[in-house]
Amino acid sequence: MTFSRRTALKGGAALGATLAMPSILRAQDKPSELIVRAWGGAWGDALKSGVADPFTEKTGIPVRLDFTEDNEIKPKIWAAVDQGRVPPIHVNWDTTTNATISALRGVTVDLSDLPNLEGLLPSAKPVGLEGWPLVNTYAYVYVCAYRPEAFPDGAPESWTVMLDPKFKGRVALYDDGIGFNPIAVIAGGGTFEDIPDNMEPGYEFYRKLKANEPLLGEDPDFTSWFQNSEIDLACTISVNARAAKQSGIDVAWTVPKEGCKVDTDGLWVPKGLPANEEQAAKDFVNFALSEEAQKAWCGALGLPPVRPGIEPPADLVGDPSYPTRPEDFEKLVSVPSPVLVENQPIWFAKFNEIFQG
């Protein structure tokens, strides 16, 4: 996101000791730069200030952020690996779903030897994959964001409020239903166990919602819609709702009784890099999992890190969109990445068929 982004190993120790990079890479072995694919806007700013700049200070290796979209860079990396060429980037900051697709293709470097994998929360470990072909770095929640003025009696208790005729034309979703497709099943009277084999309750919910003429868009649209008071309710990533609020827009967010979808992003290193560049890339990922980097990076994003024991930003203490304990995650809906890899394209197609057919 720029508000357009589509859509954790032994912390606490002194980082020089944790990274031990000078002993791994001698000065003459250090690459001239490290290229890290990133999302722009507030996302890239957070990675730069929280991870990239401190990494450069500690290692002397400049870090360049590449803002090529994740779905655009993926085939370029695959082609390079298939053809025995050096990949165009050293580290990919990716959605876990996309990263899992690349891991299943066999183009990711195993990260099992990173020291900072020790002590991470279980959410750091990729589900359904052998070893550590990627590492999840934080969680994020697709919250129910709303205008308090439109809900004078308090936060919406259920996602079914989207179907209320008084909100016709004033409800917003992502333009492919990402972040909401599993929730629609539950809001439509189904259960989590129906996912992915019986999505019909969700599709029926969408058919009813279509009559309410929801707005469909991307991250920048939600901020604009809230700022202009064009919507009263939206499913959007908490980062965007928080950024809107910090910019002075009257917006709040909640987790309704059906729950909210929780996802993760991660980092991975493509195969085919020269040995010294691969090592530097792994060192970057290792540093990103340290207590220092996790606190700065995830704190700037307002997202819960995979390194335990880091206090949330003051405005997010106790916030349901900032899960840190097992009981917090119990209120959220987490679909395993392999299930998303197989089924999300089907859900996207059905969403488009219903709303644009």
C-alpha positions as semicolon CSV with decimal commas, in nm:
position;residue;x (nm);y (nm);z (nm)
1;M;0,000;0,000;0,000
2;T;0,127;0,358;-0,005
3;F;-0,166;0,328;0,152
4;S;-0,120;0,118;-0,178
5;R;0,006;-0,207;-0,081
6;R;-0,193;-0,496;-0,195
7;T;-0,386;-0,624;-0,193
8;A;1,160;-1,234;1,580
9;L;1,544;-1,457;1,709
10;K;1,704;-1,360;2,008
11;G;1,597;-1,006;2,090
12;G;1,733;-0,818;2,381
13;A;2,099;-0,891;2,333
14;A;2,326;-0,623;2,198
15;L;2,262;-0,627;1,829
16;G;2,623;-0,627;1,727
17;A;2,654;-0,955;1,912
18;T;2,321;-1,085;1,787
19;L;2,403;-1,018;1,425
20;A;2,769;-1,110;1,446
21;M;2,789;-0,969;1,096
22;P;3,147;-0,845;1,098
23;S;3,265;-1,201;1,155
24;I;3,033;-1,338;0,888
25;L;3,110;-1,087;0,618
26;R;3,456;-0,937;0,601
27;A;3,477;-0,586;0,460
28;Q;3,595;-0,709;0,122
29;D;3,300;-0,953;0,103
30;K;3,026;-0,702;0,171
31;P;2,797;-0,632;-0,125
32;S;2,788;-0,276;-0,254
33;E;2,417;-0,259;-0,166
34;L;2,122;-0,468;-0,057
35;I;1,798;-0,436;-0,256
36;V;1,480;-0,497;-0,056
37;R;1,141;-0,500;-0,226
38;A;0,894;-0,295;-0,023
39;W;0,557;-0,124;-0,026
40;G;0,562;0,253;-0,052
41;G;0,421;0,532;0,159
42;A;0,399;0,481;0,533
43;W;0,491;0,115;0,487
44;G;0,824;0,188;0,320
45;D;0,896;0,473;0,562
46;A;0,856;0,234;0,854
47;L;1,086;-0,029;0,701
48;K;1,348;0,234;0,620
49;S;1,356;0,393;0,964
50;G;1,303;0,075;1,164
51;V;1,515;-0,179;0,977
52;A;1,704;-0,057;0,670
53;D;1,879;0,250;0,814
54;P;1,984;0,080;1,141
55;F;2,106;-0,222;0,943
56;T;2,324;0,005;0,730
57;E;2,461;0,175;1,041
58;K;2,558;-0,160;1,191
59;T;2,700;-0,324;0,879
60;G;2,803;-0,047;0,643
61;I;2,588;-0,207;0,370
62;P;2,356;0,045;0,199
63;V;1,996;-0,070;0,162
64;R;1,788;0,035;-0,139
65;L;1,413;-0,015;-0,128
66;D;1,256;-0,134;-0,453
67;F;0,888;-0,040;-0,472
68;T;0,796;-0,278;-0,754
69;E;0,460;-0,433;-0,667
70;D;0,487;-0,778;-0,510
71;N;0,283;-0,946;-0,784
72;E;0,503;-0,782;-1,048
73;I;0,836;-0,879;-0,894
74;K;0,735;-1,241;-0,833
75;P;0,755;-1,365;-1,196
76;K;1,084;-1,181;-1,242
77;I;1,235;-1,364;-0,946
78;W;1,095;-1,697;-1,065
79;A;1,235;-1,647;-1,414
80;A;1,579;-1,557;-1,280
81;V;1,592;-1,867;-1,059
82;D;1,465;-2,092;-1,339
83;Q;1,722;-1,956;-1,583
84;G;2,017;-1,954;-1,341
85;R;2,042;-1,574;-1,337
86;V;2,091;-1,352;-1,033
87;P;1,751;-1,238;-0,899
88;P;1,665;-0,866;-0,921
89;I;1,635;-0,823;-0,542
90;H;1,800;-0,962;-0,230
91;V;1,503;-0,965;0,011
92;N;1,133;-0,973;-0,064
93;W;0,890;-0,814;0,183
94;D;0,577;-0,999;0,085
95;T;0,233;-1,111;0,194
96;T;0,256;-1,452;0,352
97;T;0,019;-1,590;0,090
98;N;0,238;-1,474;-0,197
99;A;0,552;-1,581;-0,013
100;T;0,403;-1,927;0,035
101;I;0,341;-1,955;-0,339
102;S;0,710;-1,880;-0,401
103;A;0,816;-2,122;-0,128
104;L;0,607;-2,400;-0,281
105;R;0,775;-2,327;-0,614
106;G;1,112;-2,382;-0,446
107;V;1,269;-2,042;-0,514
108;T;1,327;-1,935;-0,152
109;V;1,639;-1,978;0,060
110;D;1,602;-2,177;0,384
111;L;1,630;-1,945;0,684
112;S;1,644;-2,212;0,955
113;D;1,991;-2,106;1,069
114;L;1,896;-1,750;1,163
115;P;1,977;-1,697;1,533
116;N;1,681;-1,466;1,590
117;L;1,425;-1,734;1,508
118;E;1,464;-1,839;1,869
119;G;1,190;-1,715;2,098
120;L;0,948;-1,586;1,836
121;L;0,571;-1,616;1,867
122;P;0,416;-1,915;1,686
123;S;0,271;-1,677;1,425
124;A;0,624;-1,627;1,287
125;K;0,637;-1,983;1,158
126;P;0,489;-2,044;0,812
127;V;0,207;-2,297;0,822
128;G;0,208;-2,605;0,602
129;L;0,568;-2,564;0,487
130;E;0,885;-2,751;0,577
131;G;1,152;-2,553;0,762
132;W;1,169;-2,176;0,727
133;P;1,146;-2,085;0,357
134;L;1,009;-1,751;0,481
135;V;0,949;-1,590;0,818
136;N;0,641;-1,395;0,919
137;T;0,731;-1,062;1,075
138;Y;0,404;-0,922;1,214
139;A;0,029;-0,971;1,205
140;Y;-0,238;-0,734;1,077
141;V;-0,613;-0,728;1,105
142;Y;-0,878;-0,629;0,850
143;V;-1,086;-0,429;1,097
144;C;-1,439;-0,293;1,086
145;A;-1,361;0,079;1,051
146;Y;-1,649;0,321;1,100
147;R;-1,746;0,685;1,146
148;P;-1,854;0,733;1,509
149;E;-2,099;1,000;1,396
150;A;-2,289;0,733;1,201
151;F;-2,300;0,500;1,502
152;P;-2,409;0,720;1,797
153;D;-2,503;0,415;2,006
154;G;-2,154;0,265;1,987
155;A;-1,941;0,048;1,762
156;P;-2,111;-0,195;1,521
157;E;-2,158;-0,530;1,693
158;S;-2,200;-0,734;1,375
159;W;-2,082;-0,715;1,016
160;T;-2,446;-0,767;0,913
161;V;-2,500;-0,394;0,971
162;M;-2,355;-0,363;0,619
163;L;-2,691;-0,489;0,492
164;D;-2,892;-0,212;0,663
165;P;-3,060;-0,003;0,389
166;K;-2,971;0,319;0,572
167;F;-2,607;0,254;0,478
168;K;-2,682;0,210;0,108
169;G;-2,385;0,340;-0,091
170;R;-2,191;0,410;0,230
171;V;-2,018;0,074;0,289
172;A;-1,675;-0,010;0,145
173;L;-1,475;-0,326;0,074
174;Y;-1,156;-0,406;-0,113
175;D;-1,232;-0,452;-0,481
176;D;-1,172;-0,828;-0,469
177;G;-1,304;-0,894;-0,119
178;I;-0,959;-0,959;0,027
179;G;-0,970;-0,954;0,403
180;F;-1,344;-1,017;0,409
181;N;-1,422;-1,329;0,203
182;P;-1,393;-1,572;0,500
183;I;-1,576;-1,328;0,728
184;A;-1,864;-1,309;0,479
185;V;-1,919;-1,682;0,529
186;I;-1,966;-1,636;0,904
187;A;-2,170;-1,316;0,865
188;G;-2,387;-1,509;0,617
189;G;-2,474;-1,774;0,874
190;G;-2,196;-2,022;0,804
191;T;-1,909;-2,127;1,028
192;F;-1,533;-2,124;1,009
193;E;-1,548;-2,498;0,939
194;D;-1,729;-2,420;0,611
195;I;-1,410;-2,256;0,478
196;P;-1,305;-2,334;0,208
197;D;-1,540;-2,617;0,102
198;N;-1,871;-2,435;0,151
199;M;-1,837;-2,065;0,073
200;E;-2,201;-2,033;-0,033
201;P;-2,312;-1,852;0,288
202;G;-2,055;-1,585;0,206
203;Y;-2,162;-1,560;-0,155
204;E;-2,525;-1,520;-0,045
205;F;-2,417;-1,245;0,196
206;Y;-2,250;-1,070;-0,098
207;R;-2,565;-1,102;-0,311
208;K;-2,762;-0,925;-0,038
209;L;-2,485;-0,667;0,009
210;K;-2,484;-0,587;-0,363
211;A;-2,829;-0,431;-0,322
212;N;-2,670;-0,184;-0,081
213;E;-2,430;-0,069;-0,354
214;P;-2,101;-0,090;-0,161
215;L;-1,798;0,108;-0,275
216;L;-1,510;-0,113;-0,391
217;G;-1,153;0,011;-0,393
218;E;-0,794;0,001;-0,272
219;D;-0,619;0,138;0,036
220;P;-0,594;0,503;-0,075
221;D;-0,967;0,505;-0,148
222;F;-1,065;0,424;0,211
223;T;-0,873;0,720;0,349
224;S;-1,027;0,951;0,092
225;W;-1,379;0,816;0,147
226;F;-1,358;0,860;0,523
227;Q;-1,199;1,204;0,489
228;N;-1,483;1,320;0,262
229;S;-1,751;1,152;0,476
230;E;-1,851;0,938;0,177
231;I;-1,866;0,614;0,374
232;D;-1,977;0,513;0,723
233;L;-1,834;0,162;0,740
234;A;-1,547;-0,032;0,579
235;C;-1,337;-0,345;0,600
236;T;-0,978;-0,225;0,579
237;I;-0,640;-0,297;0,730
238;S;-0,595;-0,141;1,074
239;V;-0,286;0,047;0,956
240;N;-0,499;0,250;0,719
241;A;-0,769;0,325;0,975
242;R;-0,508;0,432;1,231
243;A;-0,326;0,651;0,980
244;A;-0,655;0,817;0,888
245;K;-0,729;0,885;1,254
246;Q;-0,377;1,022;1,310
247;S;-0,432;1,263;1,022
248;G;-0,737;1,406;1,195
249;I;-1,015;1,204;1,029
250;D;-1,298;1,101;1,262
251;V;-1,272;0,723;1,234
252;A;-1,271;0,436;1,482
253;W;-1,252;0,059;1,442
254;T;-1,371;-0,257;1,611
255;V;-1,380;-0,637;1,587
256;P;-1,746;-0,744;1,545
257;K;-1,882;-1,066;1,695
258;E;-1,811;-1,266;1,376
259;G;-1,443;-1,171;1,411
260;C;-1,200;-1,010;1,169
261;K;-0,954;-1,175;0,936
262;V;-0,597;-1,170;1,062
263;D;-0,309;-1,209;0,818
264;T;0,067;-1,185;0,824
265;D;0,343;-1,049;0,604
266;G;0,691;-1,189;0,589
267;L;1,041;-1,173;0,449
268;W;1,218;-1,419;0,223
269;V;1,542;-1,444;0,029
270;P;1,544;-1,571;-0,332
271;K;1,777;-1,846;-0,444
272;G;2,054;-1,775;-0,694
273;L;2,234;-1,490;-0,518
274;P;2,615;-1,486;-0,489
275;A;2,716;-1,635;-0,152
276;N;2,814;-1,303;0,007
277;E;2,493;-1,135;-0,107
278;E;2,281;-1,422;0,020
279;Q;2,453;-1,399;0,357
280;A;2,395;-1,024;0,375
281;A;2,030;-1,076;0,282
282;K;1,989;-1,334;0,557
283;D;2,159;-1,096;0,800
284;F;1,903;-0,832;0,705
285;V;1,615;-1,069;0,777
286;N;1,780;-1,174;1,102
287;F;1,811;-0,811;1,210
288;A;1,448;-0,744;1,116
289;L;1,353;-1,006;1,376
290;S;1,558;-0,852;1,655
291;E;1,393;-0,672;1,945
292;E;1,534;-0,337;1,835
293;A;1,408;-0,361;1,477
294;Q;1,075;-0,519;1,564
295;K;0,999;-0,245;1,815
296;A;1,082;0,036;1,572
297;W;0,939;-0,116;1,253
298;C;0,618;-0,263;1,389
299;G;0,568;0,030;1,625
300;A;0,570;0,270;1,330
301;L;0,316;0,052;1,149
302;G;0,103;0,000;1,458
303;L;0,114;-0,377;1,408
304;P;0,187;-0,656;1,659
305;P;0,539;-0,797;1,612
306;V;0,640;-1,161;1,625
307;R;0,899;-1,083;1,891
308;P;0,721;-1,117;2,226
309;G;0,751;-0,870;2,511
310;I;0,742;-0,552;2,302
311;E;0,494;-0,298;2,436
312;P;0,235;-0,175;2,186
313;P;0,218;0,195;2,092
314;A;0,030;0,391;2,358
315;D;-0,278;0,439;2,138
316;L;-0,308;0,064;2,073
317;V;-0,283;-0,076;2,426
318;G;-0,573;-0,318;2,465
319;D;-0,688;-0,262;2,107
320;P;-0,852;-0,576;1,960
321;S;-0,679;-0,506;1,628
322;Y;-0,341;-0,547;1,799
323;P;-0,331;-0,914;1,904
324;T;-0,042;-1,025;2,121
325;R;-0,180;-1,309;2,335
326;P;-0,338;-1,640;2,234
327;E;-0,674;-1,520;2,367
328;D;-0,651;-1,213;2,141
329;F;-0,611;-1,434;1,834
330;E;-0,912;-1,643;1,939
331;K;-1,135;-1,345;1,851
332;L;-0,988;-1,332;1,500
333;V;-1,019;-1,552;1,192
334;S;-0,695;-1,699;1,058
335;V;-0,700;-1,902;0,736
336;P;-0,382;-2,107;0,676
337;S;-0,170;-1,975;0,390
338;P;-0,183;-2,299;0,186
339;V;-0,564;-2,274;0,193
340;L;-0,544;-1,913;0,075
341;V;-0,296;-2,004;-0,198
342;E;-0,535;-2,263;-0,339
343;N;-0,867;-2,085;-0,288
344;Q;-0,817;-1,709;-0,285
345;P;-0,817;-1,676;-0,667
346;I;-1,151;-1,860;-0,673
347;W;-1,294;-1,628;-0,407
348;F;-1,172;-1,321;-0,592
349;A;-1,333;-1,441;-0,915
350;K;-1,664;-1,514;-0,744
351;F;-1,659;-1,174;-0,571
352;N;-1,610;-1,001;-0,905
353;E;-1,882;-1,213;-1,064
354;I;-2,133;-1,112;-0,796
355;F;-2,053;-0,742;-0,774
356;Q;-1,959;-0,668;-1,133
357;G;-2,151;-0,935;-1,323
